[in-house]
Amino acid sequence: MNRVVLSWLLWHQAVEFLKHDIPLMESSDTRFPIVYGAYLRLLGKAALTKEQEATKGLRRAGITILGEKTDRGEYFVMWRQGGQTEMLRIHEQKLRAEVQKKIDKLMVKIAEERQ
């Protein structure tokens, strides 16, 4: 079940990172900030769809997310399944690297669909 929770966490974090990055990109001093912002919005929409699919996977498995917390460079997710409480712990750097891999794969998929 850790895989289901981890998958949800990665997509959840991807959405959060993209939400943070979109306004920064649109207000940046780049040559085409609106175009880059629009691409990030498209990417964010696709990531949100993936997060929603992962949330459905949690529900199918009977998993409830109880909370998330970052502490001393580690990210913790508390979750419950069948009356038993579990905790997922991952280093923040590893989490960011895994989220970036998910975003990279999503970018490739979007580019392939556009061709």
N, C-alpha and C positions, 0 to 999 in steps of 0.2 A: 504494500500500500504506500510505501514511501515514494515510489515512482509516480503514483497518481498525484500525491501532494506536491512533489518536486515539480512535476509538469505544470500544475496550477501556479505554483510560486513563480516559476520562470516567466510564464506568460503574464502573470499579474505584475511582476516587476518591469517587464518590457513595456506594458501599457503605462505604468507610472513614469518610467524614464522618458518615454516619448511625449507624454503630457508635459513634462518639464522642459523638454528640448524644443517643442514647437514654437512657443512664444520667443524663446531665445533666438531661434533661427530666423523667425519673421522680423525681429527687430535688429538683426545683426547688420553689419556694414559689409555685406557680401554683394556681389554683382546682381544676383537675382534672388533676394531673400524670400519673395512671395512664392516663387517656383519651388525652392527648396522646402519652404514651409508646407506647400501643398503636397509635395511628395511625402513629407513626414506625416501629414494628416492621413494620407492614403495608407501609409505603413501602420499608423496608429489604429486605423479602422480595422485593418486585417489582423493586427495583434489583439484587438479587443474581441474579435470574432473567435480567435484561438483561445483567449482566456475564458470566454463564455462556454466553449466546448469543453475546456478543462474543468470548469465549474460543474457542468452536467456530469462529467466523469466522477467528480467527487460525490455528487448526489447519488449516482447509480451505485457507488461503492458504500454508501451510507456514512460518508465522512463529513464532519462538520468542523470548519476552521474556527478555533476559539480565539486566536489572537496571533499577532506578529510583533516582534520586537528586535531592534538592533542594539547590541551591547558589546563594546570592546572589540569591534571589528568582526563580530559574528552575527548572523541573522538567525533568529529562532521563530519557528512556527509551531504553535500548539494546536493539536487537532484531536478529535474524538471519533472513535468508530466502535459501535456496539458496546457502549458503556465504558470503554477503556480509553484513557487519555494518553496520547503519544506526543513526542516532540521531535521535530526535524531541526537539525542544527547544521549550518553551512557557513563557511568563511565568506565574508562580504566580497573579497576579491574573486573568489571562485564563483560566487553567485553572479557578479557582474560579467565575468568571462562567459559563463554559460548563457546568460541573457543575450550577450552580444552574438553568440553563435546562433541563437534562435532568430534574432533580428536579421543576421546575415543570410540565413536560409530563407527567411521570408522575403527579403529583398530580391534574391535570385528567383524565387517563385513568382513574384509580382512582375519582374522583368521578363520572364519567360512567357507569362500570360499576355503581356502587352505586345509581344512580337507576332 
